[in-house]
Amino acid sequence: MKEHNHLGEKNGAHREHKMPHKGHRMDRNHTHAHHDHHAHMVADFRRRFWISLVITIPIVLLSPMIQGFLGLREALSFPGQLYLLFALSSFVFFYGGYPFLKGIFDELRSAKPGMMTLIAIAISVAYIYSGAVVFGLRGKIFFWELATLIDIMLLGHWIEMRSVMGASKALEELAKLMPSDAHRLRPDGSIEDVPLSELRQGDRVVVKPGEKIPADGEVIEGETFVNEAMLTGESKPVFKKPGDKVIGGSVNGEGSIVVEVKKTGKDSYLSQVIELVREAQESKSRTQDLAGRAAVWLTVIALVGGAVTFFVWFVVIGKDFVFSLERTVTVMVITCPHALGLAVPLVVAVSTAISARNGLLIRNRAAFERARGIQAIIFDKTGTLTEGRFGVTDIVTFKEDIGTDEVLKYAASVEAHSEHPIARGIVSSSRESFPVEGFRAIRGKGVEGKVNGKDIKVVSPGYLRERGIEVRDERVKRFSSQGKTVVFVMVDEEVKGAIALADIIRPESKEAISRLKGMGIQCMMLTGDNREVARWVAEEIGLDEYFAEVLPHEKAQKVKEVQSRGMIVAMVGDGVNDAPALAQADVGIAIGAGTDIAVETADIVLVRSNPLDVVAVVGLARATYRKMVQNLLWATGYNVVAIPLAAGVLYPLRILLGPALGAVLMSISTVIVAINARFLKVEK
């Protein structure tokens, strides 16, 4: 294990680190306008899809190829059917295909051909050729393929857009479930029911059993269990006592409590979470560009393949124009697979739902996808790997007539009357205490009092040194070498035991580090604590490396130092003094519950204060990318077989891929893509 402190010089050139600007919060009105625009686009694609789908039914039934396939040619044929087929197909082409026809101009204008270009070329070729056949050209009609291709692509875009709005809608629905009013306490102790909009910071409200807590605040009276599952994903009700924070929208249990309002409106936890999800909607997904890149290549293949097919059949082999053109059109239509439009959107939809269910708020989707390639993760210590509070780690006794439980009870009994952090740590670690008489603070050295008729003192090492009392015990020396705070418990002036305290390591930290290392990721820690404390934490949870005595403004420099080794680096912090480091990292992850969740510089926000969620982020990012690649391979892989057959390479063997068989292959790949996306899950 390597250890560093902030005094050493950093050697080696730092690579230039380019990253998108993070932390910019748009004007709220603009954000809402964008949200409304996005919702309008979702509704537009949905409307176009359903209308086009309804009209596709008669198009399919009127298509000669389908009639022949179903054996219904005589039953469904009538004079003028091809003209009606042309009219219906024209409507689907111009109405349903409008987003793609418009999109090709946008993509070509920006010199970035992609999915829209591929779809527009395929449907245009099919429409123009089929229209020519209706009005006299000898050949086959592709209207049903044109219509189904438009339907599938509209469905894919609808799913894609709806998926990025799903979490936001769910949260907005949650916001609507807030209580309509609150029981506000008047200064005279009476209660008045007021609308939530009238609550102000500092107001005190009564929350009765079973009611929803009306605003973010702090419990000042009463004890209860609060269900925060819908907000934080924490399945078990959380015990709340005076001094604990509560979140607006969570459900009170069986106890009645009085809450002092701390935050309302747009400053509340729920509003901030909704805003984070809205920001994610503006984040461009890089893996969605995979489909775009595939579409570019398929566009090239369609154009080149079509041209080569026509040239070979018409010029080289000397087949007639109509046959050569039919082969060319078949190649160009088959090159655009239906499944390509669903390959990425379906995975994004499933991924978005999974991340929301698991309390992973993805603000920057591109950064989330970078998480699959993370090589090193740097954790902040306090509040991230540890709980950020003092607690008892070890208890030892020096006499056989007393046990560790009794030492802790005596200490907790006396310390219950002190507000010192050490006292709170001891009291919170003990399940019970005894009544105390004659409590007195020993200034700067400890506390004392009468417990069960015995004189109990909880004192510092300095107190013992002043009185010439020497404790020779290797265990105490080891605690001190680990940077822990040690206090001694005296019973009737005799030192009976010692209690070691430190910032409590989260129980999930060791497992999280073990899993991340199992995924091939180096795990490091940043802390402003001294080297002894850092070494103890690093050894306890199995870190590869740690940086001790790092001042807040030096944290970003440490991230840059690790990046200079050529590694993709994630930073995990509590989002308060870690902002520069979160911004510097390739992937910034803020960990923490409550109102501290709204961290401007983080790419990903973890609702729960659980390091294991970092494992979930990496696992989900890897699984998401893998599913996208698999789907794109399924969506485009059939082209390897279909395009040569459609071009006629096996024509001498009387094997020629017609549009019907091409459609079957496309349908199979579409079904496989849809099923495969549903199997996406968080790696455990």
C-alpha positions as CSV (number, residue, x, y, z in Angstrom):
1,M,0.0,0.0,0.0
2,K,1.3,3.4,-0.9
3,E,1.0,6.5,1.3
4,H,1.5,10.1,0.3
5,N,1.2,13.4,2.1
6,H,0.8,16.9,0.7
7,L,4.4,17.9,1.3
8,G,6.0,15.8,-1.5
9,E,6.7,17.3,-4.9
10,K,4.6,15.9,-7.8
11,N,6.9,14.8,-10.6
12,G,6.0,14.0,-14.2
13,A,4.1,15.9,-16.7
14,H,0.4,16.1,-16.2
15,R,-1.7,15.2,-19.2
16,E,-4.1,17.8,-20.5
17,H,-7.5,16.9,-19.1
18,K,-10.4,18.0,-21.2
19,M,-13.9,17.7,-19.9
20,P,-17.3,19.2,-20.4
21,H,-18.2,22.1,-18.2
22,K,-20.0,20.9,-15.2
23,G,-22.0,22.6,-12.5
24,H,-23.8,25.2,-14.7
25,R,-27.4,25.4,-13.6
26,M,-29.6,26.9,-16.2
27,D,-32.1,29.5,-15.5
28,R,-35.1,27.8,-14.0
29,N,-37.6,29.3,-16.5
30,H,-35.4,28.0,-19.4
31,T,-35.2,24.6,-17.8
32,H,-39.0,24.4,-17.5
33,A,-39.3,25.6,-21.1
34,H,-37.0,22.9,-22.2
35,H,-38.9,20.4,-20.2
36,D,-42.2,21.5,-21.9
37,H,-40.6,21.4,-25.3
38,H,-39.3,17.9,-24.6
39,A,-42.8,16.8,-23.5
40,H,-44.3,18.2,-26.6
41,M,-41.8,16.3,-28.8
42,V,-42.6,13.1,-26.9
43,A,-46.3,13.7,-27.5
44,D,-45.6,14.4,-31.2
45,F,-43.7,11.2,-31.8
46,R,-46.4,9.3,-29.9
47,R,-49.2,10.8,-32.0
48,R,-47.3,10.2,-35.3
49,F,-46.6,6.6,-34.3
50,W,-50.2,5.6,-33.5
51,I,-51.7,7.4,-36.5
52,S,-49.1,5.8,-38.8
53,L,-49.5,2.4,-37.2
54,V,-53.3,2.5,-37.8
55,I,-52.8,3.4,-41.5
56,T,-50.1,0.8,-41.8
57,I,-52.7,-2.0,-41.3
58,P,-54.6,-1.3,-44.6
59,I,-51.2,-0.7,-46.4
60,V,-50.1,-4.2,-45.4
61,L,-53.4,-5.8,-46.4
62,L,-53.4,-3.9,-49.8
63,S,-49.8,-4.9,-50.6
64,P,-49.7,-7.6,-53.4
65,M,-46.8,-9.4,-51.8
66,I,-48.6,-9.8,-48.4
67,Q,-51.8,-10.8,-50.1
68,G,-49.9,-13.5,-52.0
69,F,-48.1,-14.6,-48.8
70,L,-51.5,-14.9,-46.9
71,G,-53.3,-16.4,-49.9
72,L,-55.8,-13.5,-49.9
73,R,-55.0,-11.9,-53.2
74,E,-58.4,-12.7,-54.7
75,A,-60.4,-11.8,-51.6
76,L,-58.7,-8.4,-51.0
77,S,-58.0,-7.3,-54.6
78,F,-60.2,-4.6,-56.2
79,P,-59.9,-2.1,-59.0
80,G,-57.8,0.9,-58.0
81,Q,-56.2,-0.8,-55.0
82,L,-52.7,0.3,-56.0
83,Y,-53.8,3.9,-56.2
84,L,-55.4,3.7,-52.7
85,L,-52.2,1.9,-51.5
86,F,-50.1,4.8,-53.0
87,A,-52.3,7.4,-51.3
88,L,-52.2,5.8,-47.8
89,S,-48.4,5.2,-48.2
90,S,-47.9,8.8,-49.2
91,F,-49.6,9.9,-46.0
92,V,-47.4,7.7,-43.9
93,F,-44.3,8.8,-45.8
94,F,-44.9,12.5,-45.4
95,Y,-46.7,12.5,-42.0
96,G,-44.9,9.7,-40.2
97,G,-41.6,10.2,-42.0
98,Y,-41.6,14.0,-41.5
99,P,-39.1,13.9,-38.5
100,F,-36.7,11.8,-40.5
101,L,-37.1,13.8,-43.7
102,K,-36.5,17.0,-41.7
103,G,-33.6,15.3,-39.8
104,I,-31.7,14.4,-42.9
105,F,-31.5,18.1,-43.8
106,D,-30.4,19.0,-40.3
107,E,-27.7,16.3,-40.3
108,L,-26.4,17.1,-43.8
109,R,-26.4,20.8,-43.0
110,S,-24.1,20.2,-40.0
111,A,-22.1,17.6,-42.0
112,K,-22.9,14.9,-39.5
113,P,-24.9,12.2,-41.3
114,G,-26.4,9.6,-38.9
115,M,-29.6,7.7,-38.1
116,M,-31.9,10.3,-39.7
117,T,-29.9,10.2,-42.9
118,L,-30.1,6.4,-43.1
119,I,-33.8,6.2,-42.4
120,A,-34.6,9.1,-44.8
121,I,-32.7,7.5,-47.6
122,A,-34.3,4.1,-47.1
123,I,-37.9,5.4,-46.9
124,S,-37.3,7.8,-49.8
125,V,-35.9,5.1,-52.1
126,A,-38.7,2.7,-51.2
127,Y,-41.4,5.4,-51.7
128,I,-40.1,6.8,-55.0
129,Y,-39.4,3.4,-56.5
130,S,-42.7,1.9,-55.3
131,G,-44.6,5.0,-56.6
132,A,-42.9,4.5,-60.0
133,V,-44.1,0.9,-60.0
134,V,-47.7,2.0,-59.3
135,F,-47.6,4.3,-62.2
136,G,-46.2,1.9,-64.8
137,L,-42.6,0.8,-64.0
138,R,-42.3,-3.0,-63.9
139,G,-41.1,-4.2,-60.5
140,K,-42.1,-4.9,-56.9
141,I,-43.8,-2.6,-54.4
142,F,-42.1,-1.7,-51.1
143,F,-44.9,0.3,-49.5
144,W,-45.5,-2.1,-46.6
145,E,-41.8,-2.1,-45.7
146,L,-41.7,1.7,-46.0
147,A,-44.6,2.0,-43.5
148,T,-43.4,-0.6,-41.0
149,L,-39.9,0.9,-41.1
150,I,-41.4,4.4,-40.3
151,D,-43.5,2.9,-37.5
152,I,-40.6,1.1,-35.8
153,M,-38.4,4.2,-36.0
154,L,-41.1,6.4,-34.6
155,L,-41.5,3.9,-31.8
156,G,-37.8,3.9,-31.1
157,H,-37.6,7.7,-30.9
158,W,-40.7,7.8,-28.7
159,I,-39.2,5.2,-26.3
160,E,-35.9,7.0,-26.2
161,M,-37.5,10.4,-25.4
162,R,-39.9,8.9,-22.9
163,S,-37.2,7.1,-21.0
164,V,-35.3,10.3,-20.2
165,M,-38.5,11.9,-18.9
166,G,-39.5,8.8,-16.9
167,A,-37.6,9.6,-13.8
168,S,-38.6,13.2,-13.9
169,K,-42.3,12.3,-14.3
170,A,-42.1,9.9,-11.4
171,L,-40.6,12.5,-9.2
172,E,-43.1,15.1,-10.2
173,E,-45.9,12.7,-9.4
174,L,-44.2,12.2,-6.1
175,A,-44.2,15.9,-5.5
176,K,-47.9,15.9,-6.1
177,L,-48.3,13.4,-3.3
178,M,-47.1,16.0,-0.8
179,P,-49.7,16.9,1.8
180,S,-52.0,19.8,0.8
181,D,-51.6,21.5,4.2
182,A,-49.6,21.4,7.4
183,H,-50.4,21.6,11.1
184,R,-48.4,24.7,12.1
185,L,-47.8,25.5,15.8
186,R,-48.8,29.0,16.9
187,P,-46.7,30.8,19.5
188,D,-49.4,30.2,22.1
189,G,-49.2,26.4,21.5
190,S,-52.4,26.1,19.4
191,I,-52.4,24.5,16.0
192,E,-53.6,25.9,12.7
193,D,-53.9,24.1,9.4
194,V,-52.1,26.1,6.6
195,P,-51.3,25.4,2.9
196,L,-47.7,24.3,2.2
197,S,-47.1,27.5,0.3
198,E,-47.5,29.5,3.6
199,L,-44.8,27.5,5.4
200,R,-41.6,29.5,6.1
201,Q,-38.2,28.6,7.4
202,G,-38.3,28.5,11.2
203,D,-42.0,27.5,11.4
204,R,-42.8,24.5,13.6
205,V,-45.3,21.9,12.4
206,V,-46.9,18.9,14.1
207,V,-46.8,15.6,12.1
208,K,-49.2,13.0,13.3
209,P,-48.8,9.3,12.9
210,G,-49.3,8.1,9.3
211,E,-49.0,11.6,7.8
212,K,-46.6,12.9,5.3
213,I,-43.9,15.3,6.5
214,P,-44.8,18.6,4.8
215,A,-41.2,20.1,4.4
216,D,-37.5,19.5,5.0
217,G,-36.7,20.1,8.6
218,E,-35.4,19.0,12.0
219,V,-37.2,17.0,14.7
220,I,-37.4,19.1,17.9
221,E,-39.9,17.0,19.8
222,G,-40.9,13.3,19.8
223,E,-39.5,10.1,18.4
224,T,-40.7,8.0,15.5
225,F,-39.8,5.9,12.5
226,V,-40.0,7.5,9.1
227,N,-40.4,5.7,5.8
228,E,-38.2,7.4,3.2
229,A,-38.3,4.6,0.7
230,M,-39.9,6.7,-2.1
231,L,-37.3,9.4,-1.7
232,T,-34.0,7.7,-0.9
233,G,-34.6,4.1,-1.7
234,E,-33.9,3.1,1.9
235,S,-36.3,0.2,2.4
236,K,-36.3,0.1,6.2
237,P,-38.0,2.9,8.2
238,V,-35.4,5.3,9.7
239,F,-35.5,6.1,13.4
240,K,-35.8,9.8,14.1
241,K,-35.3,11.7,17.3
242,P,-34.8,15.3,18.3
243,G,-31.9,16.8,16.3
244,D,-32.4,14.4,13.3
245,K,-33.2,15.8,9.8
246,V,-36.4,14.7,8.0
247,I,-37.3,15.1,4.3
248,G,-40.5,16.5,3.0
249,G,-42.7,13.9,1.4
250,S,-41.5,11.0,3.6
251,V,-44.1,9.2,5.7
252,N,-44.3,9.4,9.5
253,G,-44.7,6.2,11.4
254,E,-46.5,5.6,14.7
255,G,-45.1,8.5,16.7
256,S,-46.2,12.1,16.8
257,I,-43.3,14.6,16.2
258,V,-42.8,18.4,16.0
259,V,-40.6,19.5,13.1
260,E,-38.9,22.8,12.6
261,V,-39.0,23.8,8.9
262,K,-35.5,24.3,7.4
263,K,-36.2,24.4,3.7
264,T,-39.3,24.9,1.5
265,G,-40.1,25.2,-2.2
266,K,-37.3,25.1,-4.7
267,D,-34.7,24.7,-1.9
268,S,-36.2,21.4,-0.7
269,Y,-34.7,18.0,-1.3
270,L,-37.4,16.9,-3.6
271,S,-37.3,20.0,-5.8
272,Q,-33.5,19.6,-6.1
273,V,-33.7,16.0,-7.1
274,I,-36.3,16.9,-9.8
275,E,-34.0,19.6,-11.1
276,L,-31.1,17.1,-11.3
277,V,-33.1,14.7,-13.4
278,R,-34.1,17.6,-15.7
279,E,-30.5,18.5,-16.2
280,A,-29.8,14.9,-17.2
281,Q,-32.4,15.3,-20.0
282,E,-30.1,17.9,-21.6
283,S,-27.1,15.6,-21.4
284,K,-26.1,13.9,-24.6
285,S,-25.5,10.2,-24.4
286,R,-22.3,9.1,-26.0
287,T,-23.3,5.5,-26.4
288,Q,-26.4,6.7,-28.2
289,D,-23.9,7.9,-30.7
290,L,-22.9,4.3,-31.3
291,A,-26.2,3.9,-33.2
292,G,-25.4,7.1,-35.0
293,R,-22.0,5.8,-36.0
294,A,-23.5,2.5,-37.1
295,A,-26.1,4.5,-39.1
296,V,-23.3,6.4,-40.9
297,W,-21.6,3.2,-42.0
298,L,-24.9,1.7,-43.0
299,T,-25.7,4.8,-45.1
300,V,-22.4,4.5,-46.9
301,I,-23.0,0.7,-47.4
302,A,-26.5,1.4,-48.7
303,L,-25.3,4.0,-51.2
304,V,-22.2,2.1,-52.3
305,G,-23.9,-1.3,-52.2
306,G,-26.8,0.0,-54.2
307,A,-24.5,1.6,-56.8
308,V,-22.3,-1.5,-57.1
309,T,-25.3,-3.8,-57.4
310,F,-26.8,-1.7,-60.2
311,F,-23.5,-1.4,-62.0
312,V,-22.7,-5.1,-61.8
313,W,-26.2,-6.3,-62.9
314,F,-26.9,-3.6,-65.6
315,V,-23.4,-2.9,-67.0
316,V,-21.3,-5.9,-66.3
317,I,-23.8,-8.8,-66.5
318,G,-26.1,-7.0,-68.9
319,K,-29.4,-7.6,-67.1
320,D,-32.3,-5.4,-68.0
321,F,-32.8,-2.0,-66.2
322,V,-35.9,-3.0,-64.3
323,F,-34.3,-6.1,-62.7
324,S,-31.1,-4.2,-61.9
325,L,-33.1,-1.4,-60.3
326,E,-35.2,-3.8,-58.3
327,R,-32.0,-5.4,-56.9
328,T,-30.6,-2.0,-56.1
329,V,-33.7,-0.8,-54.2
330,T,-33.9,-4.1,-52.3
331,V,-30.3,-3.7,-51.1
332,M,-30.9,-0.1,-50.0
333,V,-34.1,-0.8,-48.2
334,I,-32.8,-3.9,-46.4
335,T,-29.6,-2.1,-45.4
336,C,-31.7,0.0,-42.9
337,P,-32.6,-2.6,-40.2
338,H,-35.8,-1.9,-38.2
339,A,-34.0,-3.1,-35.0
340,L,-31.4,-0.3,-35.3
341,G,-33.9,2.3,-34.2
342,L,-34.7,0.3,-31.0
343,A,-31.2,-1.0,-30.2
344,V,-30.0,1.9,-28.0
345,P,-33.4,3.5,-26.9
346,L,-34.6,0.3,-25.3
347,V,-31.4,-0.1,-23.3
348,V,-31.4,3.5,-22.3
349,A,-35.1,3.1,-21.1
350,V,-34.3,0.0,-19.0
351,S,-31.0,1.6,-17.7
352,T,-32.9,4.8,-16.7
353,A,-35.5,2.8,-14.8
354,I,-32.9,0.7,-13.0
355,S,-30.8,3.6,-12.0
356,A,-33.8,5.5,-10.6
357,R,-35.0,2.4,-8.6
358,N,-31.5,2.0,-7.1
359,G,-31.1,5.6,-6.1
360,L,-28.5,6.5,-8.7
361,L,-29.3,10.0,-10.1
362,I,-27.4,10.4,-13.4
363,R,-26.9,14.1,-14.2
364,N,-24.4,13.6,-17.1
365,R,-25.2,10.5,-19.2
366,A,-21.9,10.8,-21.1
367,A,-20.0,10.7,-17.8
368,F,-22.1,7.7,-16.6
369,E,-21.0,5.9,-19.8
370,R,-17.4,6.8,-19.1
371,A,-17.8,5.0,-15.8
372,R,-17.5,1.7,-17.6
373,G,-13.8,2.4,-18.2
374,I,-12.9,3.7,-14.8
375,Q,-9.4,2.5,-13.7
376,A,-9.0,4.3,-10.4
377,I,-11.5,5.6,-7.9
378,I,-10.5,8.1,-5.3
379,F,-12.7,8.3,-2.2
380,D,-12.9,11.2,0.2
381,K,-12.6,9.7,3.7
382,T,-14.9,11.7,6.1
383,G,-18.5,11.1,5.4
384,T,-17.8,8.9,2.4
385,L,-15.8,5.8,3.6
386,T,-16.5,6.8,7.2
387,E,-19.7,8.1,8.8
388,G,-18.2,11.4,9.8
389,R,-18.9,11.0,13.5
390,F,-17.0,9.8,16.5
391,G,-17.7,6.4,17.7
392,V,-16.2,3.7,19.9
393,T,-13.9,1.3,18.0
394,D,-12.2,-0.6,20.9
395,I,-12.7,-1.2,24.6
396,V,-10.0,-2.8,26.8
397,T,-9.9,-3.6,30.5
398,F,-6.9,-3.6,32.9
399,K,-8.5,-5.5,35.7
400,E,-10.2,-8.9,35.8
401,D,-13.0,-7.7,38.1
402,I,-14.7,-5.6,35.3
403,G,-15.8,-6.4,31.8
404,T,-15.8,-4.2,28.7
405,D,-19.6,-3.8,28.8
406,E,-19.4,-2.4,32.3
407,V,-16.6,0.0,31.4
408,L,-18.7,1.4,28.5
409,K,-21.8,1.7,30.7
410,Y,-20.0,3.6,33.4
411,A,-18.4,5.9,30.8
412,A,-21.7,6.5,28.9
413,S,-23.5,7.2,32.2
414,V,-21.2,10.1,33.1
415,E,-20.7,11.3,29.5
416,A,-24.5,11.5,28.9
417,H,-24.3,14.9,30.7
418,S,-21.6,16.3,28.3
419,E,-22.0,17.8,24.9
420,H,-18.4,17.0,23.8
421,P,-18.1,15.0,20.5
422,I,-16.2,12.3,22.4
423,A,-19.0,12.1,24.9
424,R,-21.6,11.8,22.2
425,G,-19.6,9.0,20.6
426,I,-19.4,7.0,23.8
427,V,-23.1,7.6,24.6
428,S,-24.3,6.5,21.1
429,S,-22.2,3.3,21.4
430,S,-23.8,2.2,24.6
431,R,-27.2,0.5,24.8
432,E,-27.9,1.5,28.4
433,S,-26.6,3.7,31.2
434,F,-27.0,4.2,34.9
435,P,-28.3,7.2,36.9
436,V,-25.6,9.8,37.8
437,E,-25.2,12.0,40.8
438,G,-22.9,14.9,41.3
439,F,-21.8,15.3,37.7
440,R,-18.8,17.6,37.2
441,A,-16.7,18.5,34.2
442,I,-12.9,18.3,34.7
443,R,-11.9,21.3,32.6
444,G,-10.0,20.2,29.5
445,K,-9.4,16.7,31.0
446,G,-12.7,14.8,31.3
447,V,-15.8,14.3,33.4
448,E,-16.7,12.6,36.7
449,G,-19.8,11.7,38.7
450,K,-21.3,9.1,41.1
451,V,-22.6,6.0,39.5
452,N,-24.1,3.2,41.7
453,G,-22.3,4.6,44.7
454,K,-18.9,4.6,42.9
455,D,-16.8,7.6,41.8
456,I,-16.5,7.3,38.0
457,K,-14.1,9.4,36.0
458,V,-13.6,9.5,32.2
459,V,-10.4,11.3,31.5
460,S,-7.7,12.0,28.9
461,P,-4.1,10.7,28.9
462,G,-3.1,14.2,30.0
463,Y,-5.1,13.9,33.2
464,L,-3.2,10.7,34.1
465,R,0.2,12.2,33.3
466,E,-0.6,15.2,35.6
467,R,-1.1,12.8,38.4
468,G,1.8,10.5,37.6
469,I,-0.4,7.6,36.8
470,E,1.2,5.4,34.1
471,V,-0.6,2.8,32.0
472,R,1.6,0.3,30.3
473,D,-0.4,-1.6,27.7
474,E,0.5,-2.4,24.2
475,R,-3.1,-2.2,23.1
476,V,-3.3,1.4,24.1
477,K,-0.1,2.2,22.3
478,R,-1.5,0.6,19.1
479,F,-4.7,2.7,19.4
480,S,-2.6,5.8,19.6
481,S,-0.4,4.8,16.6
482,Q,-3.6,4.4,14.6
483,G,-4.5,8.0,15.3
484,K,-7.4,7.1,17.5
485,T,-8.5,9.1,20.5
486,V,-8.1,7.2,23.8
487,V,-9.9,8.0,27.1
488,F,-9.5,6.1,30.4
489,V,-12.2,5.0,32.8
490,M,-11.4,5.3,36.5
491,V,-13.5,3.6,39.2
492,D,-12.8,4.9,42.7
493,E,-9.5,6.5,41.5
494,E,-8.3,3.2,39.9
495,V,-7.8,3.0,36.1
496,K,-10.0,0.1,35.1
497,G,-10.2,0.4,31.4
498,A,-9.7,2.4,28.2
499,I,-12.0,3.3,25.3
500,A,-10.6,4.1,21.8
501,L,-12.7,6.3,19.5
502,A,-12.4,7.3,15.9
503,D,-14.4,8.3,12.9
504,I,-16.5,5.2,12.4
505,I,-15.9,3.3,9.1
506,R,-19.1,2.6,7.3
507,P,-19.8,-1.1,7.4
508,E,-20.3,-1.2,3.6
509,S,-16.9,0.4,2.8
510,K,-14.8,-2.8,3.1
511,E,-17.1,-4.8,0.9
512,A,-17.3,-1.9,-1.7
513,I,-13.6,-1.7,-1.9
514,S,-13.2,-5.5,-2.2
515,R,-15.8,-5.6,-5.1
516,L,-14.2,-2.7,-6.9
517,K,-10.8,-4.2,-6.7
518,G,-12.3,-7.4,-8.0
519,M,-13.5,-5.4,-11.0
520,G,-9.9,-4.4,-11.7
521,I,-10.2,-0.9,-10.3
522,Q,-7.5,0.7,-8.1
523,C,-9.1,2.2,-4.9
524,M,-7.5,5.3,-3.2
525,M,-8.4,7.7,-0.5
526,L,-8.0,11.4,0.1
527,T,-8.1,12.9,3.6
528,G,-7.0,15.9,5.5
529,D,-6.4,13.7,8.5
530,N,-3.0,12.7,9.7
531,R,-1.1,9.8,8.3
532,E,-1.8,7.5,11.3
533,V,-5.6,7.8,10.9
534,A,-5.3,7.5,7.1
535,R,-3.1,4.4,7.4
536,W,-5.6,2.8,9.9
537,V,-8.6,3.4,7.6
538,A,-6.7,2.2,4.5
539,E,-5.6,-1.0,6.2
540,E,-9.0,-1.7,7.7
541,I,-10.8,-1.6,4.3
542,G,-8.0,-2.7,2.0
543,L,-7.2,0.4,-0.1
544,D,-4.4,0.3,-2.7
545,E,-3.2,3.8,-1.9
546,Y,-4.0,6.9,0.2
547,F,-3.1,10.6,0.3
548,A,-3.0,12.0,3.9
549,E,-2.9,15.6,5.2
550,V,-4.4,17.0,2.0
551,L,-5.9,20.4,2.3
552,P,-9.3,21.0,0.6
553,H,-7.8,23.1,-2.2
554,E,-5.2,20.4,-2.9
555,K,-7.7,17.7,-3.6
556,A,-8.1,18.5,-7.3
557,Q,-4.4,18.4,-7.7
558,K,-4.3,14.9,-6.3
559,V,-6.9,13.8,-8.8
560,K,-4.9,15.4,-11.6
561,E,-1.8,13.5,-10.3
562,V,-3.5,10.2,-10.6
563,Q,-4.8,11.2,-14.1
564,S,-1.3,12.0,-15.1
565,R,-0.6,8.2,-14.8
566,G,-2.8,7.8,-17.8
567,M,-5.8,6.5,-15.8
568,I,-9.5,7.2,-16.1
569,V,-10.3,8.5,-12.6
570,A,-13.5,8.8,-10.6
571,M,-13.8,10.9,-7.5
572,V,-16.3,10.1,-4.8
573,G,-17.0,12.7,-2.2
574,D,-19.7,14.2,0.0
575,G,-20.1,17.1,-2.3
576,V,-19.2,19.9,0.2
577,N,-15.5,20.6,0.1
578,D,-14.9,18.0,-2.7
579,A,-16.3,20.2,-5.5
580,P,-13.0,21.0,-7.3
581,A,-11.9,17.3,-7.2
582,L,-15.3,16.2,-8.4
583,A,-15.1,18.6,-11.3
584,Q,-11.5,17.6,-12.1
585,A,-12.3,13.8,-12.2
586,D,-13.3,12.1,-15.4
587,V,-16.4,11.0,-13.4
588,G,-17.6,12.9,-10.4
589,I,-19.8,11.0,-7.9
590,A,-21.4,12.7,-5.0
591,I,-22.5,10.4,-2.2
592,G,-24.9,11.4,0.5
593,A,-28.5,11.6,1.6
594,G,-30.7,14.5,2.6
595,T,-30.5,18.1,1.3
596,D,-26.7,17.8,0.6
597,I,-27.6,15.8,-2.5
598,A,-27.8,18.8,-4.8
599,V,-24.1,18.9,-5.7
600,E,-23.5,21.2,-8.7
601,T,-20.2,19.6,-9.8
602,A,-21.1,15.9,-9.7
603,D,-22.0,13.9,-12.8
604,I,-23.7,11.2,-10.7
605,V,-25.5,11.6,-7.4
606,L,-26.0,8.6,-5.1
607,V,-29.1,9.1,-2.9
608,R,-27.9,6.8,-0.2
609,S,-24.8,7.3,1.8
610,N,-23.6,3.8,0.8
611,P,-20.2,3.2,-0.9
612,L,-21.7,0.0,-2.4
613,D,-23.7,2.2,-4.7
614,V,-20.4,3.2,-6.4
615,V,-20.1,-0.5,-7.3
616,A,-23.6,-0.4,-8.7
617,V,-22.8,2.7,-10.9
618,V,-19.7,1.0,-12.4
619,G,-21.6,-2.3,-12.8
620,L,-24.6,-0.7,-14.4
621,A,-22.4,1.4,-16.8
622,R,-20.6,-1.6,-18.0
623,A,-23.7,-3.7,-18.3
624,T,-25.5,-0.8,-20.2
625,Y,-22.7,-0.4,-22.7
626,R,-22.4,-4.2,-23.2
627,K,-26.2,-4.4,-23.9
628,M,-26.0,-1.5,-26.4
629,V,-23.1,-3.2,-28.3
630,Q,-24.9,-6.5,-28.3
631,N,-28.1,-4.9,-29.6
632,L,-26.3,-3.0,-32.3
633,L,-24.6,-6.3,-33.4
634,W,-28.0,-8.0,-33.5
635,A,-29.5,-5.1,-35.2
636,T,-26.9,-4.8,-38.0
637,G,-25.4,-8.3,-38.0
638,Y,-28.1,-9.7,-40.3
639,N,-26.8,-7.3,-43.0
640,V,-23.7,-9.4,-43.3
641,V,-26.0,-12.1,-44.8
642,A,-28.9,-10.1,-46.1
643,I,-27.1,-7.5,-48.2
644,P,-25.0,-10.0,-50.3
645,L,-28.1,-12.2,-50.8
646,A,-30.2,-9.1,-51.8
647,A,-27.5,-8.0,-54.2
648,G,-27.7,-11.5,-55.8
649,V,-24.3,-13.1,-55.1
650,L,-26.0,-16.5,-55.1
651,Y,-28.2,-15.8,-58.1
652,P,-26.3,-18.5,-60.2
653,L,-27.6,-21.0,-57.6
654,R,-31.1,-19.6,-58.0
655,I,-30.9,-18.1,-54.4
656,L,-32.1,-14.6,-54.3
657,L,-33.2,-12.8,-51.1
658,G,-36.6,-11.2,-51.7
659,P,-38.1,-8.4,-49.6
660,A,-40.4,-10.9,-47.8
661,L,-37.5,-13.0,-46.4
662,G,-35.5,-9.8,-45.7
663,A,-38.5,-8.6,-43.6
664,V,-38.5,-11.9,-41.7
665,L,-34.8,-11.5,-40.8
666,M,-35.5,-7.9,-39.8
667,S,-38.4,-8.9,-37.5
668,I,-36.2,-11.6,-35.8
669,S,-33.5,-9.1,-35.1
670,T,-36.0,-6.6,-33.7
671,V,-37.5,-9.2,-31.3
672,I,-34.0,-10.3,-30.2
673,V,-33.0,-6.7,-29.5
674,A,-36.2,-6.0,-27.5
675,I,-35.8,-9.2,-25.4
676,N,-32.0,-8.6,-24.8
677,A,-32.6,-5.1,-23.5
678,R,-35.0,-6.4,-20.8
679,F,-32.2,-8.6,-19.3
680,L,-30.2,-5.6,-18.3
681,K,-29.5,-5.5,-14.6
682,V,-27.2,-4.1,-11.9
683,E,-24.2,-6.3,-11.5
684,K,-24.0,-7.7,-8.0
